[in-house]
Structures are given as C-alpha cells and as structure tokens.
Amino acid sequence: MERAVFVYTTYPSIVEAERAGQALVERRLAACVNILPGMISLYWWQGKIDRGDEVVMIIKTRASLAEPVRAAVKEMHSYSTPAILVLPIESVDADYHAWIVAEAKGEGTT
C-alpha cells in the first residue's frame, strides 16, 4: 500500500506560498496544501543569527511523489536553500489516506 507523507517547507510570504501551493495541487503532486501564516523564524545564516517572518506550508502527498514535490518546491522557491522535510505519517484514517492517494497522481495525470 502506498504511504502518505507530509512535506514541510516555509516561504517568505503568503503570496509566494499560495503561488507554489496552487502549482503543486494543479500538477497533482499534492492532494492538499495547508498554508499557515504568521511564523517567526530565528536561524543561523551566513555566520550570524537571522530573523524572518515566514509562512509554513504542509504538503499532503504520496511517498512516491516526495522527490518530484521536492524538485518542484526548489524550482519555484525564492530561497537558495529552502527547508524541505519529508515527514512520514505513522497513522492515518483509511478514507483520508485513500483520498490523498487518489488525488496526488503526479504531473500530467488526470
């Protein structure tokens, strides 16, 4: 059985996150994306601690599409080093899992 995964990433603005999320869903790389605005990030970058206002995106997809999702996020992202983490899902409702698998089909599929 195909596993479902979350792909976690962040964006510098809600506009960029929505643009990327729309493309991921249109390309059928994701069944759904959740965009959560209002995050503050503190992180090391180029030898100093930086602060940024960011937006979290959680991408719901099949495990077999994790690599194409990663590639698409990198392609569309304004960051040179975006956070892209694939998170396994330990347990999921069977009907919700079936929906993710049915809707995340990959590019060019209908």
N, C-alpha and C positions, 0 to 999 in steps of 0.2 A: 504494500500500500504506500502510495506517495505521501511523504511527510509534508506538513505545512511548517513554514518558518516565518519569523518576523525579521525584517531588515530594518535596522535602526540607523538613521542619519540625521544630520542637522543642517540647517540653512541659515544664511544671514538675514533673510527677510521672508515674510509670508508670501509676497508676490513670487519670488523665485521658487519657494516650496510648492505653491499651487501650480505653477507652470510645470515643474518637474512631475508632480503627482498626477496631474492631468495626462501628461505624456505616458507615464507608466501604466495608468489604467487604460488609456486608449490603445496602447500597444499590447494589451492583455498580459503584461508582465506582472501585474498585481490585480488581485480581486478587489482590493481596497487600500487606500492610504489614509492614515489619520495624521492631521497636521495640528500640532499643539503650540500655539504662540506663547511668547512671554517668558522664555527661559533665559537666564543669565549664566554665561559660561566663564569660568576662570581657568586658564590653561597656560602651559609653557609654550612659547612660540619664538623661535629665533633668539634664544638665550635670555628671554625675560618673561615675566608673568603678564599675560594679556587678559583683557576682559571684553566680552562681547555679548550683545543681545542676539539671541538666536531663536530659531523655530525648530522644534523636533518633528521629524516625520517617521512614522512607523508604517512599514510597507508589509502587507499580508500577501504571501505568495507561496508557491510550491518550492520545496527544497531544490528540485531540478532546475528552477529558474533563478536561483540565488546569484549565479555568476552573470547571466545576462542582465539582471537587475543591477548588480554592482557596476558593470560596464556602462549601463545607461545612466546611472547616477553620476559616475565620474565624467561622462561625456557632457552632461548638462550642467554640471556644478561649477560655480564661480570660484570655489576654494581650490587651491593647488593640492591640498591634502584633506579631502573630506572624510569625516568619520563615516565608515560603512561597516556595520557589525551585523553578522547573520546570527540570529538567536534561535536555537531550537525550541520547539514548543513541546513541553512534556506531556500535556494532555489537552484535548480539545473536544468539544461537543461534536458528535458524529455528523449531524446535519450541517453545522457551521463548517466543518472540515470539508464535506462534500461540496459546499458552495465555493470555498476557496479553490479547490482543485478544478471545479467546473469553470470558474471564471478566469483564473490565471492560466491561460493557454499558451502564452508566448507570442512573439511578433508574427504577424501575417496570418494568424489563425482566426477563424470565425466560428 
